[in-house]
């Protein structure tokens, strides 16, 4: 159950920053934590979320700093992925100094909040793709997929985007060379692809292997627990036998991994696509919009 509540303003301790939140973007991980599916989303809180207030991709002003904080001072404009403490669906959030970066002046708070988690996933997910190679992105119409399509096209790859029918035109507008409605066609029987980035893994590892070219790579981020376990075990073994690499992408967090994406956005070399914005009172509707797979790009909760 979600509800609006008045809570005391938190106080930062050593190494922490108090952020006056201006915007928080929603990631699929927020929805998964709320509903408790997949099972790994219950880590730290088996029957209810470990954190009372969700929302990790925050942007706003530094309100106060705790002892030993050296990189920021009150008034600084910051953004980051506060995955450990969350708390972004509120007026104030506590975050470790290490997860925050100075917001580029060319970006609004709303724009900056879309980048930390989705940008890091996209950048690491398509790493190593080269000009002329064939890339397939499953779940390409969401936040990470929107960045990944653009990054891959900048690298000169041939990009195929997979999502529901309502997102096909959106993926084309992002630059996808080919789009597939997963409800009407089996993308694992097409290709072959040099790289498959799977943002919603639910298929058999043998189907994924079938979609790969010799020497190709499959990386999944998220998905069902059973699928992830099969990729880590059966998939790894099958990949060794056939010369194809199947694995789970362990996304590295922190400013070093999202600031390069923010720089491209600030320079105009990468577009930020915001589907809708919501207020704090509308957080349940915002989460549902993302969880039901209807968001084209990113959804943001703005705090007046």
Secondary structure as UniProt FT lines:
FT   TURN            14..15
FT   STRAND          16..26
FT   HELIX           28..35
FT   HELIX           39..42
FT   TURN            43..44
FT   STRAND          57..65
FT   TURN            67..68
FT   TURN            74..75
FT   STRAND          77..81
FT   TURN            83..85
FT   STRAND          92..96
FT   HELIX           97..99
FT   STRAND          100..102
FT   TURN            105..106
FT   HELIX           109..113
FT   TURN            114..115
FT   HELIX           116..125
FT   TURN            126..128
FT   TURN            131..132
FT   STRAND          134..138
FT   TURN            139..141
FT   HELIX           143..154
FT   TURN            155..156
FT   STRAND          158..163
FT   HELIX           165..167
FT   HELIX           168..174
FT   STRAND          178..181
FT   TURN            182..184
FT   HELIX           187..189
FT   STRAND          193..198
FT   HELIX           205..211
FT   STRAND          212..220
FT   HELIX           225..230
FT   HELIX           231..235
FT   HELIX           236..242
FT   STRAND          245..248
FT   HELIX           255..267
FT   STRAND          274..278
FT   HELIX           280..282
FT   HELIX           283..291
FT   TURN            292..293
FT   STRAND          297..302
//
